[in-house]
Amino acid sequence: MTVQLRRYEIEPGRMADFLEWFPTLLPVREHFGFQVLFALAEEEHSTFTWAVSLDGDEAAFREVEERYTASPERARVFETFPDCVAGKEIGFARSVV
């Protein structure tokens, strides 16, 4: 299993907009085989952190992510995206406990 950790800086005052939109993304991710492990909003610092996993190695993850990113299903979900992410950090992570 490969885990991708995603941390977003949300524009001040826009967390509610993002949190309203975010659940619409999950069925599309799941359709492509991804599993959301957790999603946490830290409103005090306007950050949103979540982890998504996929069975297989990092190369397989990247391949599926490319198909997901180019899909019409994802494009439809992003038609309503509130465009409030000011910055992001995305990388692969592993458990250390």
C-alpha positions in Angstrom: 0.0 0.0 0.0 1.2 3.5 -0.8 0.1 6.5 1.2 0.1 10.1 0.0 -0.1 12.8 2.6 -1.7 16.1 1.4 -1.6 19.3 3.4 -3.3 22.4 2.2 -3.2 26.0 3.4 -6.7 27.4 3.1 -7.3 31.1 2.5 -8.4 32.8 5.7 -12.2 32.6 6.2 -12.6 30.0 3.5 -12.4 26.8 5.4 -16.2 26.3 5.5 -16.4 26.6 1.7 -13.7 24.0 1.3 -15.2 21.6 3.9 -18.6 21.9 2.1 -17.0 20.9 -1.2 -14.5 18.3 -0.1 -17.0 15.3 0.4 -18.0 15.6 -3.3 -14.5 14.6 -4.2 -14.4 11.3 -2.2 -16.6 9.1 -4.4 -14.5 10.0 -7.4 -11.3 9.1 -5.6 -12.9 5.8 -4.4 -14.0 5.1 -8.0 -10.3 5.0 -9.0 -9.4 2.7 -6.1 -8.1 5.3 -3.6 -9.0 5.1 0.0 -9.1 8.2 2.2 -7.4 7.3 5.5 -8.2 10.5 7.3 -9.0 14.2 6.8 -8.4 16.8 9.4 -9.2 20.5 9.4 -7.2 22.7 11.7 -9.2 25.9 11.5 -6.9 27.9 13.9 -4.1 27.7 11.4 -6.3 27.4 8.3 -4.8 24.0 7.3 -6.4 20.9 6.0 -4.5 17.6 6.1 -5.5 14.3 4.6 -4.1 11.0 3.5 -5.1 8.9 0.6 -3.9 5.4 -0.1 -3.8 2.9 -3.0 -2.8 -0.7 -3.1 0.5 -1.1 -4.9 3.8 0.8 -5.0 4.5 4.5 -5.7 4.7 3.9 -9.4 1.3 2.3 -9.5 -0.1 5.2 -7.4 1.3 7.8 -9.8 -0.1 5.9 -12.8 -3.6 5.7 -11.3 -3.4 9.4 -10.1 -2.6 10.5 -13.7 -5.8 8.7 -14.9 -7.8 10.2 -12.1 -6.5 13.7 -12.7 -7.3 13.5 -16.4 -10.8 12.0 -15.8 -14.1 13.7 -16.7 -15.4 12.6 -13.3 -12.8 14.6 -11.5 -13.3 17.6 -13.9 -17.0 17.6 -13.0 -16.3 17.7 -9.3 -13.8 20.6 -9.8 -16.4 22.6 -11.6 -17.7 23.6 -8.1 -14.3 23.8 -6.4 -14.2 27.0 -4.2 -10.6 27.8 -5.3 -9.4 28.6 -1.8 -6.2 26.6 -1.5 -3.4 29.2 -1.0 -0.6 26.5 -0.8 -0.1 22.8 -0.6 2.5 20.2 0.3 2.0 16.7 -1.2 4.3 13.7 -0.7 4.5 10.0 0.0 4.6 8.9 3.6 5.2 5.8 5.6 4.2 4.6 9.0 6.9 4.7 11.6 4.9 3.3 14.6 
